[in-house]
Amino acid sequence: MKILIQLKAPCYICGADAVIDGLCADCYAKENPLVVVPPTINLQSCKRCGAVKVPGGWKKVPSKVSSNEEDLLDFQISTVLQREVKVRSPDVQLAVEETKRLDRVNYITLIVHGSSAPTLPVHEEEYTVEVRHSYATCDTCGMASGGYHEAILQIRADGRPLTEIEAGDISELVSQMTIAEYESDTKAFVTNASRDRYGLDFRIGSEHLTRQVADELESKYLAERKENYKLIGQDKGGKEKYRITILLRLPRFTVGDFVRISRNPCQVLNMGRGGLTYIDLLTREQFTINPRSAKWRSLEYIGPLSDRREFMVTTHVFGQPVQLMDSSTFEITEVDAESFSREIVQGTTVYALVLEDQIFILPPTDRDAP
């Protein structure tokens, strides 16, 4: 009787049973590591913003990364590892553990899980890496600290100073839009922001960003826009370089103020991208117009919200005029009940615009409601 025994070839390195290319699983994994990583990695980052130097430029810190020192360091180390670590096998999982931290050196352990070949089991590899830190100034921070700006955005109001609310909202919008463009535009920064009795001035690194901000503010505040270019020199190729100044002039009126439209007194209820919404104090109807509307050309400023007068309802009898007492002069006057857009309650406070001895009852607001 003959017995056939199939013997596996031995691993040519250690003598164990060979499973692939003349090697056992362990020796094959050693000869074909999951990743190739140098023992020392240099990490250069911007001292001001934390951006990491990469071939061809700088990788900015994404807005989702918090300013916490640990989160920033994790982002920076992850960035250089993506560049330096060469993955040789598919479906590899990497984890990083910090083992020691010095002033400008971090020692980390790179833990890798994966398979060196589809027929081999998953195994683990560990690599100790020394990350050496150095600092520089990225292009964006260098331009910003040097006062570089391609555009100036000026915000003014027609015949009045900006209100505190307007100034705060505009500054916040500029900040938010700059942050949103920061990762994609190397010049998305504000070199200088100032406020004086005339309004707000922003010196912005990117003309593209400046135009985006101006478009948003022009639409939101129904502002008048003017642009001016100034020659500031030539580039290395001899091409002339210009700096743009964009002036946005907000209307003299704002929400709550009084205007005259088509000769009728009105109160501004809302302003925004949809246009200007107002109530006609004579007809008690609401309308919305924009600068392209025919009625816009008839718009005249009457006065601010502070021009309104406070009255108290003293007497109200159904079918009879409503008696009001001026809270300042204590004079009694009468107005038609149809002038009110809410229930008339004796003893309540109402506000009105007095124009040419005629009283126009104003619509109630949340603040005025009893």
RAJOCOR-V857363 format. One record per run of one state. SS is the DSSP state (@ for helix, = for strand, . for the rest). FROM is the first residue (numbers start at 1). TO is the last residue. Records with the same first field share a line. If there is no record, write none. Layout:
# RAJOCOR-V857363
SS->FROM-TO, FROM-TO
This chain:
# RAJOCOR-V857363
.->1-9, 11-16, 18-19, 21-22, 24-24, 32-34, 37-39, 47-51, 55-56, 60-68, 85-85, 88-92, 102-104, 115-122, 137-138, 146-150, 158-163, 182-189, 196-198, 205-206, 222-223, 235-239, 251-257, 262-263, 273-274, 281-285, 290-293, 299-299, 304-304, 308-308, 316-321, 327-331, 336-336, 340-348, 356-357, 362-370
=->10-10, 17-17, 20-20, 23-23, 35-36, 40-46, 52-54, 57-59, 86-87, 93-101, 105-114, 123-136, 151-157, 190-195, 199-204, 224-234, 240-250, 258-261, 264-272, 275-280, 286-289, 300-303, 309-315, 322-326, 332-335, 349-355, 358-361
@->25-31, 69-84, 139-145, 164-181, 207-221, 294-298, 305-307, 337-339
